[in-house]
Amino acid sequence: MSIDVAPARPAAPLVLPRFAFDNSYARELDGAYVAWQPSPAPAPELVWLNRSLAEELGLDPDALAAPAGVAVLAGNAVPEGATPIAQAYAGHQFGGFSPQLGDGRALLLGEVIDRAGRRRDIAFKGSGRTPFSRGGDGKAALGPVLREVIVGEAMHALGIPTTRALAAVATGEPVQREAPLPGAVLTRIAASHLRVGTFEFFAARGQVELLRRVADYAIARHDPELIGRDDRHLQLLRRVCARQAALVARWMGVGFIHGVMNTDNTTVSGETIDYGPCAFMEAYDPQAVFSSIDHHGRYAYRKQPAILQWNLARLAEALLPLIDADTERAVALATEAVNEFPALYRTQWLAVLRAKLGLDAAATTAAADGDDQALADDWLSLLHAHGVDFTLGFRRLADAAAGDTGGLHALFGAAGEAGLDAWLARWRQRLGAEGTVMAEAAAAGSPRAVPADELAARLRAANPIVIPRNHRVEEALAAATDRADLAPLRRLLDALREPFVERAEFAELVEPAPAPFMAGYRTFCGT
């Protein structure tokens, strides 16, 4: 007896999402990267997709969420037009120079021009080993990938320049760290992945012409108005200094501690990159360090501006052959540029503090600047002396502006009441009225009364109520990693989308972590 068996139908090929790639880095900088392919994931599953960012990039979020899209986001399928590459770079890590780092667990898939006309990198993190892996497995665990999702989206909502996560995909295979952990791939979007360490890589090898090509590429991408100028490389240094001064001032303004401010994590674009051992400060402490690998406090909160200047000095050193053929003159010009950083930072930091205190920024005299800086410094000293939460201390000033100081007094307690009241009196005097209005200089020089509710609204717009509280971040990561429960992650992301809006349904996410939790809190590198 014979049995007729219909021949098996071949599986329909995946129809991959369309990306309008225009890969300028791969096209123009041969010698600055290694062409490479991502490692396939055995059982990819979409964990999270940033649908609004996908639309911003001109991508179809439904196509990305479909099986073919997930295959792309996991590294299992390379879409048409992509040219996956591992970028070369060096870096000073905790002060010591590593001449070759590079994308050891990352790949630049390609570049797209978004709906606003901006060039954006699309890159993987955790997509497997590359020639730069230095013995690592090139993979990433789900927890660190989701930390990057949470903190990157929080920084974006706070208005701070940052790389962003497009997607997180579970790979279906464990990665071995201290214990087996679920693996994942992050898709990261950036204005570019050019770093201080990119320039250090070619300078250390004496590859001056390739260094020049990389620098001119950076100028064309981030500062095109400098193209063709004889002093363009010096001006590039100045532009990066200015962008980084503004960035670190914004970090300081929300109590963000990067934790691993190596030169390979300092971007030319002025975006925040690499959310590994990072945290948001709770009780104000200038010495705060939460990185498990920062044993000597090199990257403590208060040191971040000085470290940025140190990193920029390394960029200046790398650019010396391009700044001037005369080495002494190149050194003098580069030194002058880097030495301008403290003044650039002070200007940006004072602007941040004035906004957070609701102060009129129209006054530009040195005396007015000094008075406002002293007022702000004394406020920070009060927060520190009484262990007051940084975020809530500033936020409750809005209530005080509206006439309700109860929230502030509760934060400071009886021991801090006298110091708080004395400072509030100075603050009200600076605002120009006793708690109900502020005086704002009009163009003609005559004061104009601003109602208390308008001042309070201004303060609330400058001071977030919701930040990624460290215990809530850890709860969300533990739920996702240990129980495959994404509900806490989604809830936290929902609250962080509007960080300046106080909503009753998210009241528990506003409260600081218990003191014992923060006393021993450490964050870890994602490798």
C-alpha positions as CSV (number, residue, x, y, z in Angstrom):
1,M,0.0,0.0,0.0
2,S,1.3,3.4,-0.9
3,I,0.4,6.7,0.8
4,D,0.4,9.9,-1.1
5,V,2.1,12.7,0.9
6,A,1.8,16.2,-0.3
7,P,5.3,17.8,-0.6
8,A,6.0,20.2,2.2
9,R,5.7,23.9,1.3
10,P,8.8,25.9,1.8
11,A,8.5,28.6,4.5
12,A,7.6,32.0,3.1
13,P,10.6,34.3,3.2
14,L,10.5,37.0,5.7
15,V,9.7,40.4,4.2
16,L,12.0,42.7,6.1
17,P,11.1,46.2,7.1
18,R,12.4,49.0,4.9
19,F,15.1,51.3,6.1
20,A,16.2,54.2,3.9
21,F,19.9,53.8,4.8
22,D,22.5,56.3,3.8
23,N,25.7,55.0,5.4
24,S,28.2,57.8,5.3
25,Y,30.6,56.4,8.0
26,A,31.1,53.2,6.2
27,R,31.3,54.9,2.8
28,E,33.7,57.7,3.7
29,L,35.9,56.3,6.5
30,D,37.4,53.0,5.2
31,G,40.1,52.1,7.7
32,A,38.1,53.4,10.7
33,Y,36.1,50.2,11.2
34,V,35.8,46.5,10.5
35,A,32.9,45.1,8.5
36,W,31.1,42.5,10.6
37,Q,27.8,40.6,11.0
38,P,25.7,40.3,14.2
39,S,25.4,36.9,15.8
40,P,22.0,35.4,15.4
41,A,19.7,34.9,18.4
42,P,18.1,31.4,18.8
43,A,14.7,32.6,19.9
44,P,14.2,36.3,19.6
45,E,11.3,38.0,21.3
46,L,10.4,41.6,21.3
47,V,10.4,43.0,24.8
48,W,9.9,46.7,24.1
49,L,9.6,48.9,21.1
50,N,9.8,52.7,21.0
51,R,7.0,53.3,18.5
52,S,7.2,57.1,18.6
53,L,10.9,57.1,18.0
54,A,10.4,54.6,15.1
55,E,8.0,57.0,13.5
56,E,10.4,59.9,14.1
57,L,13.0,57.9,12.2
58,G,10.7,57.3,9.3
59,L,10.3,53.6,10.1
60,D,7.0,51.6,10.3
61,P,6.6,50.5,14.0
62,D,4.1,47.8,13.0
63,A,6.7,46.3,10.6
64,L,9.3,46.4,13.3
65,A,7.0,44.6,15.8
66,A,6.2,41.8,13.2
67,P,8.3,38.7,13.2
68,A,10.5,40.0,10.3
69,G,11.1,43.2,12.2
70,V,12.0,41.3,15.3
71,A,14.5,39.3,13.3
72,V,16.2,42.5,12.2
73,L,16.2,43.9,15.7
74,A,17.7,40.7,17.1
75,G,20.5,40.6,14.4
76,N,19.1,37.5,12.7
77,A,18.4,39.3,9.4
78,V,20.2,42.2,7.9
79,P,17.9,44.5,6.0
80,E,18.6,45.8,2.5
81,G,21.1,48.7,2.5
82,A,22.6,48.0,5.9
83,T,26.4,47.8,6.2
84,P,27.1,46.5,9.7
85,I,30.4,47.7,11.0
86,A,32.3,47.6,14.3
87,Q,33.8,51.1,14.8
88,A,37.4,51.5,16.0
89,Y,38.2,53.7,19.0
90,A,40.6,54.0,21.9
91,G,39.9,55.5,25.3
92,H,41.2,56.7,28.7
93,Q,39.4,54.5,31.2
94,F,39.6,55.8,34.8
95,G,42.7,57.7,33.7
96,G,44.6,54.9,32.0
97,F,44.9,54.8,28.3
98,S,43.7,51.8,26.3
99,P,45.0,52.2,22.7
100,Q,42.4,49.8,21.3
101,L,38.8,49.4,22.5
102,G,36.3,49.6,19.7
103,D,32.9,48.1,19.4
104,G,33.4,44.9,21.3
105,R,29.7,44.1,21.6
106,A,28.2,46.7,19.3
107,L,27.6,47.2,15.6
108,L,26.6,50.2,13.6
109,L,23.9,48.8,11.4
110,G,23.6,52.0,9.3
111,E,22.4,55.6,9.2
112,V,19.0,57.1,8.2
113,I,17.8,60.6,7.7
114,D,14.9,61.1,10.1
115,R,11.7,63.1,9.4
116,A,13.3,66.3,10.7
117,G,16.3,65.9,8.2
118,R,18.7,64.8,10.9
119,R,21.2,62.0,10.3
120,R,20.8,59.3,12.9
121,D,22.9,56.1,13.7
122,I,21.1,52.8,14.2
123,A,23.3,50.5,16.2
124,F,23.1,47.2,18.1
125,K,24.4,46.6,21.6
126,G,24.9,43.0,22.7
127,S,24.9,41.6,19.2
128,G,27.9,39.3,19.7
129,R,31.7,39.2,19.5
130,T,33.6,41.4,17.1
131,P,37.4,41.7,16.4
132,F,37.4,44.3,19.2
133,S,35.9,42.1,21.9
134,R,39.1,41.6,23.9
135,G,38.0,38.2,25.3
136,G,34.4,39.2,26.1
137,D,31.4,37.4,24.7
138,G,30.0,40.4,23.0
139,K,26.5,39.8,24.5
140,A,24.3,41.8,26.8
141,A,22.0,40.8,29.6
142,L,18.4,41.9,29.7
143,G,18.7,43.9,32.9
144,P,21.4,46.3,31.6
145,V,19.6,46.7,28.3
146,L,16.4,47.7,30.0
147,R,18.3,50.1,32.3
148,E,19.5,51.8,29.1
149,V,15.9,52.0,27.9
150,I,14.7,53.5,31.2
151,V,17.4,56.0,31.8
152,G,17.7,57.1,28.2
153,E,14.0,57.7,27.9
154,A,14.0,59.6,31.2
155,M,16.8,61.8,30.0
156,H,15.1,62.5,26.7
157,A,11.9,63.5,28.6
158,L,13.9,65.8,30.8
159,G,15.2,67.6,27.7
160,I,18.8,66.4,28.1
161,P,20.7,65.4,24.9
162,T,20.9,61.6,24.8
163,T,21.2,58.5,22.8
164,R,17.9,56.6,22.8
165,A,16.7,53.0,22.7
166,L,14.6,52.0,19.7
167,A,14.0,48.4,20.9
168,A,14.9,45.7,23.3
169,V,14.8,42.1,22.1
170,A,15.3,39.0,24.3
171,T,17.6,36.6,22.5
172,G,16.3,33.3,24.1
173,E,19.8,32.4,25.3
174,P,21.5,33.0,28.7
175,V,24.6,35.1,29.1
176,Q,27.0,34.1,31.8
177,R,28.0,36.7,34.3
178,E,28.3,36.0,38.0
179,A,25.2,33.8,37.3
180,P,23.3,33.0,34.1
181,L,21.1,35.9,33.0
182,P,18.7,36.2,30.1
183,G,20.3,37.7,27.1
184,A,19.1,40.7,25.0
185,V,20.0,43.0,22.2
186,L,19.5,46.8,22.4
187,T,18.9,48.9,19.3
188,R,20.4,52.3,20.0
189,I,19.8,55.6,18.1
190,A,22.4,58.3,18.2
191,A,23.3,61.6,16.4
192,S,26.6,59.7,15.8
193,H,28.8,57.4,17.7
194,L,31.9,59.6,17.3
195,R,33.7,59.9,20.6
196,V,36.9,61.5,22.0
197,G,38.3,58.0,21.9
198,T,37.7,57.8,18.1
199,F,40.3,60.6,17.6
200,E,42.6,59.1,20.2
201,F,42.7,55.8,18.3
202,F,44.2,57.3,15.1
203,A,46.4,59.9,16.9
204,A,48.0,57.2,19.0
205,R,48.9,55.3,15.8
206,G,50.3,58.4,14.1
207,Q,47.7,57.9,11.3
208,V,47.4,61.7,10.7
209,E,45.6,61.5,7.4
210,L,43.0,59.1,8.6
211,L,42.7,61.3,11.7
212,R,42.1,64.3,9.4
213,R,39.4,62.4,7.5
214,V,37.6,61.5,10.7
215,A,37.8,65.0,12.0
216,D,36.5,66.4,8.7
217,Y,33.8,63.8,8.7
218,A,32.8,65.0,12.2
219,I,32.7,68.6,11.1
220,A,30.6,67.8,8.1
221,R,28.2,65.9,10.3
222,H,27.9,68.1,13.4
223,D,29.4,71.5,12.4
224,P,29.0,71.9,8.7
225,E,29.4,75.7,8.8
226,L,33.1,75.0,9.6
227,I,33.7,73.2,6.4
228,G,36.6,74.7,4.5
229,R,37.9,76.9,7.3
230,D,41.6,76.9,7.9
231,D,41.1,76.7,11.6
232,R,38.2,74.2,11.4
233,H,39.9,71.6,13.6
234,L,40.5,74.1,16.4
235,Q,36.9,75.3,16.1
236,L,35.7,71.7,16.2
237,L,37.5,71.4,19.6
238,R,35.8,74.6,20.8
239,R,32.3,73.4,19.6
240,V,32.7,70.1,21.4
241,C,33.8,71.9,24.6
242,A,30.7,74.1,24.4
243,R,28.4,71.1,23.8
244,Q,29.9,69.1,26.6
245,A,29.7,72.1,29.0
246,A,26.0,72.5,28.3
247,L,25.5,68.7,28.7
248,V,27.2,68.3,32.0
249,A,25.4,71.3,33.5
250,R,22.1,69.6,32.6
251,W,23.3,66.4,34.2
252,M,24.1,68.3,37.4
253,G,20.7,70.0,37.3
254,V,18.9,66.7,37.6
255,G,21.3,65.0,40.0
256,F,22.5,62.5,37.3
257,I,25.8,60.6,37.9
258,H,27.1,59.0,34.8
259,G,29.5,56.6,36.6
260,V,31.9,55.8,33.8
261,M,33.0,59.1,32.2
262,N,35.8,57.6,30.1
263,T,36.9,59.3,26.9
264,D,35.2,56.5,24.9
265,N,31.9,57.6,26.5
266,T,32.4,61.3,25.7
267,T,30.6,62.1,22.4
268,V,31.4,64.8,19.8
269,S,27.7,65.4,19.3
270,G,27.1,66.3,23.0
271,E,24.7,63.4,23.6
272,T,24.8,61.3,26.7
273,I,25.9,57.8,25.9
274,D,26.3,54.5,27.8
275,Y,24.0,54.0,30.7
276,G,25.9,51.4,32.6
277,P,26.8,52.1,36.2
278,C,24.7,55.3,36.3
279,A,22.2,56.6,38.9
280,F,20.2,59.6,40.0
281,M,21.2,61.2,43.3
282,E,18.5,61.3,45.9
283,A,19.6,63.0,49.2
284,Y,22.0,65.8,47.9
285,D,25.6,64.8,48.4
286,P,28.3,66.3,46.2
287,Q,30.5,63.2,46.8
288,A,27.9,60.7,45.7
289,V,29.2,57.7,43.8
290,F,27.1,54.7,42.9
291,S,29.3,52.9,40.4
292,S,30.6,49.5,41.6
293,I,33.9,50.0,39.6
294,D,34.6,53.6,40.7
295,H,36.5,52.7,43.8
296,H,38.2,56.1,44.3
297,G,35.3,58.4,43.4
298,R,36.9,59.6,40.2
299,Y,33.5,60.1,38.6
300,A,31.6,61.4,41.7
301,Y,28.8,63.9,41.1
302,R,30.8,67.0,42.0
303,K,33.8,65.9,39.9
304,Q,31.9,65.5,36.6
305,P,32.6,69.0,35.2
306,A,36.3,68.7,35.9
307,I,36.4,65.2,34.4
308,L,34.7,66.5,31.3
309,Q,37.5,69.1,30.9
310,W,40.1,66.4,31.4
311,N,38.5,64.3,28.7
312,L,38.4,67.4,26.4
313,A,42.1,67.9,27.0
314,R,42.6,64.4,25.6
315,L,40.6,65.4,22.5
316,A,42.8,68.5,22.2
317,E,46.0,66.3,22.3
318,A,44.7,64.1,19.6
319,L,43.8,67.0,17.3
320,L,47.2,68.8,17.7
321,P,48.6,67.6,14.3
322,L,45.5,69.1,12.6
323,I,45.4,72.4,14.6
324,D,48.7,73.7,13.4
325,A,51.9,72.3,11.8
326,D,53.9,74.2,14.4
327,T,53.6,71.9,17.5
328,E,54.2,74.7,20.0
329,R,51.5,76.9,18.4
330,A,49.1,74.0,18.2
331,V,49.6,73.3,21.9
332,A,49.1,77.0,22.8
333,L,45.8,77.2,20.7
334,A,44.5,73.9,22.0
335,T,45.3,74.8,25.6
336,E,43.5,78.1,25.3
337,A,40.4,76.3,24.0
338,V,40.3,73.7,26.7
339,N,41.0,76.3,29.4
340,E,37.8,78.1,28.4
341,F,35.8,75.1,29.5
342,P,35.4,76.2,33.2
343,A,33.9,79.5,32.2
344,L,31.6,77.8,29.6
345,Y,30.5,75.4,32.3
346,R,29.9,78.1,35.0
347,T,27.7,80.1,32.5
348,Q,25.7,77.0,31.7
349,W,25.4,75.9,35.4
350,L,24.3,79.3,36.5
351,A,21.6,79.3,33.8
352,V,20.4,75.9,35.0
353,L,20.4,77.0,38.7
354,R,18.6,80.3,37.9
355,A,15.9,78.3,36.0
356,K,15.5,75.9,38.9
357,L,15.2,78.8,41.4
358,G,12.9,80.8,39.2
359,L,15.3,83.7,39.0
360,D,15.3,86.4,36.4
361,A,18.2,85.7,34.0
362,A,18.1,89.3,32.6
363,A,20.7,90.5,34.9
364,T,24.1,90.0,33.4
365,T,26.5,91.9,35.6
366,A,29.3,90.1,37.4
367,A,27.9,91.2,40.7
368,A,24.4,89.9,39.9
369,D,25.9,86.6,38.7
370,G,27.9,86.3,41.9
371,D,24.9,87.0,44.1
372,D,22.7,84.5,42.3
373,Q,25.5,81.8,42.4
374,A,25.9,82.4,46.1
375,L,22.2,82.1,46.7
376,A,22.1,78.8,44.7
377,D,25.3,77.5,46.5
378,D,23.8,78.2,49.9
379,W,20.6,76.4,48.9
380,L,22.7,73.3,47.9
381,S,24.6,73.6,51.1
382,L,21.3,73.5,53.0
383,L,20.1,70.5,51.1
384,H,23.4,68.7,51.9
385,A,23.5,69.7,55.6
386,H,20.0,68.3,56.2
387,G,20.0,65.3,53.8
388,V,17.2,66.7,51.7
389,D,16.2,65.0,48.5
390,F,17.7,66.9,45.6
391,T,14.7,66.5,43.3
392,L,12.0,67.2,45.9
393,G,13.9,70.0,47.5
394,F,13.9,72.0,44.2
395,R,10.3,70.9,43.3
396,R,8.8,72.1,46.5
397,L,10.1,75.6,45.9
398,A,7.2,75.9,43.4
399,D,4.7,75.3,46.3
400,A,6.6,77.9,48.4
401,A,6.3,80.4,45.5
402,A,2.6,79.8,45.7
403,G,2.6,80.5,49.4
404,D,2.7,76.9,50.7
405,T,6.0,76.1,52.5
406,G,4.6,73.0,54.3
407,G,6.3,70.6,51.8
408,L,9.7,72.2,52.2
409,H,9.5,72.3,56.0
410,A,8.6,68.6,56.0
411,L,11.7,67.8,54.0
412,F,14.0,69.8,56.2
413,G,12.5,68.8,59.5
414,A,12.7,70.8,62.8
415,A,16.5,70.8,62.7
416,G,16.6,72.6,59.4
417,E,13.7,75.0,59.9
418,A,15.7,78.1,60.9
419,G,18.2,77.7,58.0
420,L,15.4,77.1,55.6
421,D,13.4,80.1,56.7
422,A,16.4,82.4,56.5
423,W,17.2,81.2,53.0
424,L,13.6,81.6,51.9
425,A,13.6,85.2,53.0
426,R,16.7,85.9,50.8
427,W,15.1,84.0,47.9
428,R,11.9,86.0,48.2
429,Q,13.8,89.3,48.4
430,R,15.7,88.3,45.2
431,L,12.3,87.4,43.5
432,G,11.1,90.9,44.4
433,A,8.2,90.2,46.7
434,E,7.2,88.5,49.9
435,G,6.2,85.1,48.5
436,T,3.5,86.3,46.2
437,V,5.1,88.0,43.2
438,M,8.5,88.4,41.7
439,A,9.9,91.5,40.0
440,E,11.0,90.9,36.5
441,A,12.9,93.6,34.7
442,A,11.1,94.9,31.7
443,A,13.0,96.2,28.7
444,A,12.6,99.7,29.9
445,G,13.9,98.8,33.3
446,S,10.7,99.1,35.2
447,P,9.6,96.1,37.2
448,R,6.6,94.1,36.2
449,A,4.8,92.0,38.8
450,V,4.5,88.3,37.9
451,P,1.7,86.5,39.8
452,A,2.6,83.8,42.2
453,D,0.9,81.1,40.2
454,E,2.9,82.0,37.1
455,L,6.1,81.8,39.1
456,A,5.1,78.5,40.5
457,A,4.3,77.2,37.0
458,R,7.7,78.3,35.8
459,L,9.4,76.5,38.7
460,R,7.5,73.3,38.0
461,A,8.5,73.5,34.4
462,A,12.2,73.6,35.4
463,N,12.1,71.1,38.2
464,P,10.9,67.5,37.6
465,I,8.8,65.6,40.0
466,V,9.5,62.2,38.5
467,I,13.0,60.8,38.0
468,P,14.1,57.2,37.7
469,R,14.2,56.5,41.4
470,N,16.9,53.9,41.9
471,H,14.8,51.4,43.9
472,R,12.0,51.6,41.3
473,V,14.5,51.0,38.5
474,E,15.8,48.0,40.3
475,E,12.3,46.7,41.0
476,A,11.4,47.0,37.3
477,L,14.6,45.3,36.2
478,A,14.2,42.4,38.7
479,A,10.6,41.8,37.6
480,A,11.6,41.7,34.0
481,T,14.6,39.5,34.5
482,D,13.5,37.2,37.2
483,R,9.7,36.8,36.4
484,A,9.4,38.0,32.8
485,D,7.0,40.6,34.3
486,L,7.1,43.8,32.2
487,A,4.3,45.6,34.0
488,P,6.6,47.6,36.4
489,L,8.8,48.6,33.5
490,R,5.8,49.9,31.5
491,R,4.4,51.7,34.4
492,L,7.7,53.4,35.2
493,L,8.2,54.4,31.6
494,D,4.7,55.8,31.5
495,A,5.5,58.0,34.6
496,L,8.8,59.2,33.1
497,R,7.3,60.4,29.9
498,E,6.0,63.5,31.7
499,P,8.5,64.1,34.4
500,F,7.4,67.7,35.2
501,V,3.7,66.7,35.7
502,E,2.6,65.6,39.2
503,R,0.0,62.8,38.8
504,A,-1.7,61.1,41.7
505,E,-1.6,57.7,40.0
506,F,2.2,57.7,40.1
507,A,2.5,59.0,43.7
508,E,4.6,56.1,44.9
509,L,7.1,56.6,42.1
510,V,7.9,60.1,43.3
511,E,9.0,59.1,46.8
512,P,12.7,58.7,47.5
513,A,14.2,55.3,48.2
514,P,14.5,54.2,51.8
515,A,17.8,55.4,53.3
516,P,19.2,51.9,53.9
517,F,18.7,51.1,50.2
518,M,20.7,54.1,49.1
519,A,23.4,53.6,51.7
520,G,24.6,50.4,50.0
521,Y,23.3,51.1,46.4
522,R,25.7,50.3,43.6
523,T,25.2,50.0,39.9
524,F,27.2,47.8,37.5
525,C,28.7,47.9,34.1
526,G,26.6,46.1,31.5
527,T,29.3,43.9,30.1
